[in-house]
Amino acid sequence: MERIQDAEGGAIALLDENNEMLNQARLTMANITRLQNELARARRGSIISFTIGGVSLGVGMPLIIEGIRTDNSTMLWSGVGTIALGGAIWAIGHFAFQWW
């Protein structure tokens, strides 16, 4: 009789251990899914970020350089505004709307 009770206790302990392992596996799978979603979002966001940065710097820097070189404040501030606008668009899209 004592051996049967020991076997029942061992079986219950094994079931509890298996249940704990199952819960850990579910949590791990949920974390993997979340990380995969974050990776996909980061990949999409990096392309958009480089595009916005490249366009704003590609347009703004020549305006700034030519504005300094020719002493043209309108051209200089247009370049600064272009870069600032690109940064603002990226920041608003990323932090406020979470587009990327």
Secondary structure, 3 states (H helix, E strand, C coil): CHHHHHHHHHHHHHHHHHHHHHHHHHHHHHHHHHHHHHHHHHHHHHHHHHHHHHHHHHHHHHHHHHHHHCCCHHHHHHHHHHHHHHHHHHHHHHHHCCCC
